[in-house]
């Protein structure tokens, strides 16, 4: 229904909070969400929410032995059954990392 919040493929909203233990990926809009781009999650990585505190950066996410606090808009719930969920973010040399899955575009 138009205007209804979506969980998969959209930034998180108050009603779609993933909760502790949920698998999350970076949202399409993560670069404009505070310092999210400095955290351990990179496009395609699936992290786990390990704490939620209700602050402006309420989600403490663990990935690769590190953790970071993220805003709601920086994350979305990972697609079920996908170990590496696509975020639709263009992977540049600044974001590229060994092991990150990419989808070739039409000009490749």
C-alpha atoms as a printed R data frame, in Angstrom:
    type eleno elety resid chain resno      x       y       z
1   ATOM     1    CA   UNK     A     1  0.000   0.000   0.000
2   ATOM     2    CA   UNK     A     2  1.306   3.460  -0.897
3   ATOM     3    CA   UNK     A     3  2.779   5.314   2.043
4   ATOM     4    CA   UNK     A     4  3.293   2.172   4.107
5   ATOM     5    CA   UNK     A     5  6.796   1.669   5.486
6   ATOM     6    CA   UNK     A     6  8.814  -1.106   3.867
7   ATOM     7    CA   UNK     A     7 11.315  -3.145   5.819
8   ATOM     8    CA   UNK     A     8 13.369  -4.786   3.071
9   ATOM     9    CA   UNK     A     9 15.039  -2.425   0.636
10  ATOM    10    CA   UNK     A    10 14.275   0.695   2.679
11  ATOM    11    CA   UNK     A    11 15.954   2.493   5.546
12  ATOM    12    CA   UNK     A    12 14.658   1.395   8.923
13  ATOM    13    CA   UNK     A    13 11.734   3.293  10.410
14  ATOM    14    CA   UNK     A    14 10.521   3.337  14.004
15  ATOM    15    CA   UNK     A    15  7.945   0.583  13.404
16  ATOM    16    CA   UNK     A    16 10.479  -1.601  11.587
17  ATOM    17    CA   UNK     A    17 13.183  -1.702  14.254
18  ATOM    18    CA   UNK     A    18 15.230  -4.865  13.760
19  ATOM    19    CA   UNK     A    19 15.986  -5.468  17.422
20  ATOM    20    CA   UNK     A    20 18.952  -7.151  19.007
21  ATOM    21    CA   UNK     A    21 20.081 -10.197  17.033
22  ATOM    22    CA   UNK     A    22 18.749  -8.986  13.665
23  ATOM    23    CA   UNK     A    23 20.916  -9.155  10.538
24  ATOM    24    CA   UNK     A    24 21.338  -5.770   8.850
25  ATOM    25    CA   UNK     A    25 23.076  -4.211   5.839
26  ATOM    26    CA   UNK     A    26 23.838  -0.623   4.923
27  ATOM    27    CA   UNK     A    27 20.947   1.302   3.379
28  ATOM    28    CA   UNK     A    28 21.145   2.910  -0.045
29  ATOM    29    CA   UNK     A    29 21.434   6.259   1.788
30  ATOM    30    CA   UNK     A    30 24.171   5.291   4.283
31  ATOM    31    CA   UNK     A    31 26.721   7.829   2.973
32  ATOM    32    CA   UNK     A    32 24.509  10.711   4.147
33  ATOM    33    CA   UNK     A    33 23.877   9.174   7.587
34  ATOM    34    CA   UNK     A    34 26.389  10.697   9.986
35  ATOM    35    CA   UNK     A    35 29.590   8.700  10.283
36  ATOM    36    CA   UNK     A    36 28.146   5.396   9.045
37  ATOM    37    CA   UNK     A    37 30.715   5.281   6.226
38  ATOM    38    CA   UNK     A    38 33.495   5.095   8.852
39  ATOM    39    CA   UNK     A    39 32.100   1.928  10.461
40  ATOM    40    CA   UNK     A    40 33.157  -1.659   9.745
41  ATOM    41    CA   UNK     A    41 30.162  -2.408   7.483
42  ATOM    42    CA   UNK     A    42 30.770  -1.890   3.784
43  ATOM    43    CA   UNK     A    43 28.198  -2.349   0.990
44  ATOM    44    CA   UNK     A    44 27.243  -6.023   0.823
45  ATOM    45    CA   UNK     A    45 28.379  -6.877   4.364
46  ATOM    46    CA   UNK     A    46 25.803  -8.364   6.721
47  ATOM    47    CA   UNK     A    47 26.215  -7.296  10.347
48  ATOM    48    CA   UNK     A    48 24.333  -8.225  13.503
49  ATOM    49    CA   UNK     A    49 22.611  -5.797  15.877
50  ATOM    50    CA   UNK     A    50 24.127  -6.476  19.310
51  ATOM    51    CA   UNK     A    51 22.615  -3.568  21.239
52  ATOM    52    CA   UNK     A    52 19.870  -0.952  20.856
53  ATOM    53    CA   UNK     A    53 19.707   2.058  23.166
54  ATOM    54    CA   UNK     A    54 17.098   4.477  21.759
55  ATOM    55    CA   UNK     A    55 19.632   7.266  21.109
56  ATOM    56    CA   UNK     A    56 20.167   9.158  17.841
57  ATOM    57    CA   UNK     A    57 22.490   6.301  16.806
58  ATOM    58    CA   UNK     A    58 20.544   3.471  18.421
59  ATOM    59    CA   UNK     A    59 21.996   0.376  16.754
60  ATOM    60    CA   UNK     A    60 25.309  -1.139  17.808
61  ATOM    61    CA   UNK     A    61 26.247  -3.474  14.955
62  ATOM    62    CA   UNK     A    62 28.994  -6.103  15.019
63  ATOM    63    CA   UNK     A    63 30.904  -7.174  11.914
64  ATOM    64    CA   UNK     A    64 34.342  -8.699  11.406
65  ATOM    65    CA   UNK     A    65 35.308  -8.522  15.074
66  ATOM    66    CA   UNK     A    66 34.482  -4.798  15.252
67  ATOM    67    CA   UNK     A    67 31.371  -2.834  16.219
68  ATOM    68    CA   UNK     A    68 29.872   0.578  15.396
69  ATOM    69    CA   UNK     A    69 26.836   2.625  16.375
70  ATOM    70    CA   UNK     A    70 24.565   3.408  13.397
71  ATOM    71    CA   UNK     A    71 21.534   5.655  12.825
72  ATOM    72    CA   UNK     A    72 18.205   4.149  11.729
73  ATOM    73    CA   UNK     A    73 18.611   5.612   8.240
74  ATOM    74    CA   UNK     A    74 22.027   3.986   7.742
75  ATOM    75    CA   UNK     A    75 20.680   0.433   8.014
76  ATOM    76    CA   UNK     A    76 18.081  -1.890   6.604
77  ATOM    77    CA   UNK     A    77 17.133  -5.438   7.517
78  ATOM    78    CA   UNK     A    78 19.117  -7.989   5.493
79  ATOM    79    CA   UNK     A    79 17.147  -9.936   2.890
80  ATOM    80    CA   UNK     A    80 16.223 -13.397   4.194
81  ATOM    81    CA   UNK     A    81 18.339 -16.218   2.827
82  ATOM    82    CA   UNK     A    82 21.020 -13.954   1.419
83  ATOM    83    CA   UNK     A    83 24.421 -14.147   3.105
84  ATOM    84    CA   UNK     A    84 25.483 -11.013   1.234
85  ATOM    85    CA   UNK     A    85 22.489  -8.794   0.548
86  ATOM    86    CA   UNK     A    86 22.697  -6.224  -2.226
87  ATOM    87    CA   UNK     A    87 22.381  -2.575  -1.220
88  ATOM    88    CA   UNK     A    88 22.338  -1.139  -4.733
89  ATOM    89    CA   UNK     A    89 25.318   1.086  -3.883
90  ATOM    90    CA   UNK     A    90 27.903   1.673  -6.591
91  ATOM    91    CA   UNK     A    91 31.185   0.197  -5.387
92  ATOM    92    CA   UNK     A    92 33.988   2.691  -5.946
93  ATOM    93    CA   UNK     A    93 37.684   2.276  -5.189
94  ATOM    94    CA   UNK     A    94 37.035   3.958  -1.821
95  ATOM    95    CA   UNK     A    95 34.382   1.369  -0.906
96  ATOM    96    CA   UNK     A    96 35.862  -1.705  -2.603
97  ATOM    97    CA   UNK     A    97 37.003  -4.528  -0.373
98  ATOM    98    CA   UNK     A    98 38.077  -8.066  -1.132
99  ATOM    99    CA   UNK     A    99 35.137 -10.432  -0.816
100 ATOM   100    CA   UNK     A   100 32.384  -7.851  -1.418
101 ATOM   101    CA   UNK     A   101 29.956  -9.124  -4.020
102 ATOM   102    CA   UNK     A   102 29.265  -6.797  -6.925
103 ATOM   103    CA   UNK     A   103 26.842  -6.888  -9.823
104 ATOM   104    CA   UNK     A   104 28.149  -5.830 -13.187
105 ATOM   105    CA   UNK     A   105 26.349  -2.953 -14.770
106 ATOM   106    CA   UNK     A   106 25.166  -2.702 -18.384
107 ATOM   107    CA   UNK     A   107 28.356  -0.916 -19.504
108 ATOM   108    CA   UNK     A   108 30.771  -3.694 -18.455
